[in-house]
Amino acid sequence: RDAETGEEVWVNTLDRKFTKLYSEYVIERQNKFIKEARAMNLDLVQIDAGKSYVEPLVKFFKMRERRFR
């Protein structure tokens, strides 16, 4: 359900063509976001929702600590 319009759209997630196109779309959006963040000199940390967030955050803050010493 679209949060703004309330429109519902049903998709067949078993359709290989759809899943391929959607995967490509998501990767393209991620890459655009990363490119824009880098252009603004923003630091990014990637956290996988299916894994612990502790290790990526510790690495991120250690990297920042080294950079700003």
Distance bins in CASP14 RR format, pairs under 12 A and 6 or more apart:
PFRMAT RR
TARGET T0000
AUTHOR 0000-0000-0000
RMODE 2
METHOD distances of the structure
MODEL  1
1 7 1 0 0 1 0 0 0 0 0 0 0
1 8 1 0 1 0 0 0 0 0 0 0 0
1 9 0 0 0 0 1 0 0 0 0 0 0
1 10 0 0 0 0 0 1 0 0 0 0 0
2 8 1 0 0 1 0 0 0 0 0 0 0
2 9 1 0 0 1 0 0 0 0 0 0 0
9 18 0 0 0 0 0 1 0 0 0 0 0
10 18 0 0 0 0 0 1 0 0 0 0 0
11 17 0 0 0 0 0 1 0 0 0 0 0
11 18 1 0 1 0 0 0 0 0 0 0 0
11 19 0 0 0 0 1 0 0 0 0 0 0
11 21 0 0 0 0 0 1 0 0 0 0 0
11 22 0 0 0 0 1 0 0 0 0 0 0
12 18 1 0 0 1 0 0 0 0 0 0 0
12 19 0 0 0 0 1 0 0 0 0 0 0
12 22 0 0 0 0 0 1 0 0 0 0 0
13 19 1 0 0 1 0 0 0 0 0 0 0
13 20 0 0 0 0 0 1 0 0 0 0 0
13 21 0 0 0 0 0 1 0 0 0 0 0
13 22 0 0 0 0 1 0 0 0 0 0 0
13 23 0 0 0 0 0 1 0 0 0 0 0
15 21 0 0 0 0 1 0 0 0 0 0 0
15 22 0 0 0 0 1 0 0 0 0 0 0
16 22 0 0 0 0 0 1 0 0 0 0 0
16 23 0 0 0 0 0 1 0 0 0 0 0
17 23 0 0 0 0 0 1 0 0 0 0 0
17 24 0 0 0 0 0 1 0 0 0 0 0
18 24 0 0 0 0 0 1 0 0 0 0 0
18 25 0 0 0 0 0 1 0 0 0 0 0
19 25 0 0 0 0 0 1 0 0 0 0 0
19 26 0 0 0 0 0 1 0 0 0 0 0
20 26 0 0 0 0 0 1 0 0 0 0 0
20 27 0 0 0 0 0 1 0 0 0 0 0
21 27 0 0 0 0 0 1 0 0 0 0 0
21 28 0 0 0 0 0 1 0 0 0 0 0
22 28 0 0 0 0 0 1 0 0 0 0 0
22 29 0 0 0 0 0 1 0 0 0 0 0
23 29 0 0 0 0 0 1 0 0 0 0 0
23 30 0 0 0 0 0 1 0 0 0 0 0
24 30 0 0 0 0 0 1 0 0 0 0 0
24 31 0 0 0 0 0 1 0 0 0 0 0
25 31 0 0 0 0 0 1 0 0 0 0 0
25 32 0 0 0 0 0 1 0 0 0 0 0
26 32 0 0 0 0 0 1 0 0 0 0 0
26 33 0 0 0 0 0 1 0 0 0 0 0
27 33 0 0 0 0 0 1 0 0 0 0 0
27 34 0 0 0 0 0 1 0 0 0 0 0
28 34 0 0 0 0 0 1 0 0 0 0 0
28 35 0 0 0 0 0 1 0 0 0 0 0
29 35 0 0 0 0 0 1 0 0 0 0 0
29 36 0 0 0 0 0 1 0 0 0 0 0
30 36 0 0 0 0 0 1 0 0 0 0 0
30 37 0 0 0 0 0 1 0 0 0 0 0
30 44 0 0 0 0 0 1 0 0 0 0 0
30 46 0 0 0 0 1 0 0 0 0 0 0
31 37 0 0 0 0 0 1 0 0 0 0 0
31 38 0 0 0 0 0 1 0 0 0 0 0
32 38 0 0 0 0 0 1 0 0 0 0 0
32 39 0 0 0 0 0 1 0 0 0 0 0
33 39 0 0 0 0 0 1 0 0 0 0 0
33 40 0 0 0 0 0 1 0 0 0 0 0
33 42 0 0 0 0 1 0 0 0 0 0 0
33 44 0 0 0 0 1 0 0 0 0 0 0
33 46 0 0 0 0 0 1 0 0 0 0 0
34 40 0 0 0 0 0 1 0 0 0 0 0
34 42 0 0 0 0 1 0 0 0 0 0 0
34 43 0 0 0 0 0 1 0 0 0 0 0
34 44 1 0 0 1 0 0 0 0 0 0 0
34 45 0 0 0 0 0 1 0 0 0 0 0
34 46 0 0 0 0 1 0 0 0 0 0 0
35 42 0 0 0 0 0 1 0 0 0 0 0
35 44 0 0 0 0 0 1 0 0 0 0 0
36 42 0 0 0 0 1 0 0 0 0 0 0
36 44 0 0 0 0 0 1 0 0 0 0 0
37 43 0 0 0 0 1 0 0 0 0 0 0
37 44 1 0 1 0 0 0 0 0 0 0 0
37 45 0 0 0 0 0 1 0 0 0 0 0
37 46 0 0 0 0 0 1 0 0 0 0 0
38 44 0 0 0 0 1 0 0 0 0 0 0
41 67 0 0 0 0 0 1 0 0 0 0 0
42 64 0 0 0 0 0 1 0 0 0 0 0
43 57 0 0 0 0 0 1 0 0 0 0 0
43 59 0 0 0 0 0 1 0 0 0 0 0
43 60 1 0 0 1 0 0 0 0 0 0 0
43 61 0 0 0 0 1 0 0 0 0 0 0
43 63 0 0 0 0 1 0 0 0 0 0 0
43 64 1 0 0 1 0 0 0 0 0 0 0
43 65 0 0 0 0 0 1 0 0 0 0 0
43 67 0 0 0 0 1 0 0 0 0 0 0
43 68 0 0 0 0 0 1 0 0 0 0 0
44 56 0 0 0 0 0 1 0 0 0 0 0
44 60 0 0 0 0 1 0 0 0 0 0 0
44 63 0 0 0 0 0 1 0 0 0 0 0
44 64 0 0 0 0 0 1 0 0 0 0 0
45 53 0 0 0 0 1 0 0 0 0 0 0
45 54 0 0 0 0 0 1 0 0 0 0 0
45 55 0 0 0 0 0 1 0 0 0 0 0
45 56 1 0 1 0 0 0 0 0 0 0 0
45 57 1 0 0 1 0 0 0 0 0 0 0
45 58 0 0 0 0 0 1 0 0 0 0 0
45 59 1 0 0 1 0 0 0 0 0 0 0
45 60 1 0 1 0 0 0 0 0 0 0 0
45 61 0 0 0 0 1 0 0 0 0 0 0
45 62 0 0 0 0 0 1 0 0 0 0 0
45 63 0 0 0 0 1 0 0 0 0 0 0
45 64 0 0 0 0 1 0 0 0 0 0 0
46 53 0 0 0 0 0 1 0 0 0 0 0
46 55 0 0 0 0 0 1 0 0 0 0 0
46 56 1 0 0 1 0 0 0 0 0 0 0
46 57 0 0 0 0 0 1 0 0 0 0 0
46 59 0 0 0 0 0 1 0 0 0 0 0
46 60 0 0 0 0 1 0 0 0 0 0 0
47 53 1 0 1 0 0 0 0 0 0 0 0
47 54 0 0 0 0 1 0 0 0 0 0 0
47 55 0 0 0 0 1 0 0 0 0 0 0
47 56 1 0 1 0 0 0 0 0 0 0 0
47 57 1 0 0 1 0 0 0 0 0 0 0
47 58 0 0 0 0 0 1 0 0 0 0 0
47 59 0 0 0 0 0 1 0 0 0 0 0
47 60 0 0 0 0 1 0 0 0 0 0 0
48 54 0 0 0 0 0 1 0 0 0 0 0
48 55 0 0 0 0 0 1 0 0 0 0 0
48 56 1 0 0 1 0 0 0 0 0 0 0
48 57 0 0 0 0 0 1 0 0 0 0 0
49 56 0 0 0 0 0 1 0 0 0 0 0
50 56 0 0 0 0 0 1 0 0 0 0 0
51 57 0 0 0 0 0 1 0 0 0 0 0
52 58 0 0 0 0 0 1 0 0 0 0 0
53 59 0 0 0 0 0 1 0 0 0 0 0
53 60 0 0 0 0 0 1 0 0 0 0 0
54 60 0 0 0 0 0 1 0 0 0 0 0
54 61 0 0 0 0 0 1 0 0 0 0 0
55 61 0 0 0 0 0 1 0 0 0 0 0
55 62 0 0 0 0 0 1 0 0 0 0 0
56 62 0 0 0 0 0 1 0 0 0 0 0
56 63 0 0 0 0 0 1 0 0 0 0 0
57 63 0 0 0 0 0 1 0 0 0 0 0
57 64 0 0 0 0 0 1 0 0 0 0 0
58 64 0 0 0 0 0 1 0 0 0 0 0
58 65 0 0 0 0 0 1 0 0 0 0 0
59 65 0 0 0 0 0 1 0 0 0 0 0
59 66 0 0 0 0 0 1 0 0 0 0 0
60 66 0 0 0 0 0 1 0 0 0 0 0
60 67 0 0 0 0 0 1 0 0 0 0 0
61 67 0 0 0 0 0 1 0 0 0 0 0
61 68 0 0 0 0 0 1 0 0 0 0 0
62 68 0 0 0 0 0 1 0 0 0 0 0
62 69 0 0 0 0 0 1 0 0 0 0 0
63 69 0 0 0 0 0 1 0 0 0 0 0
END
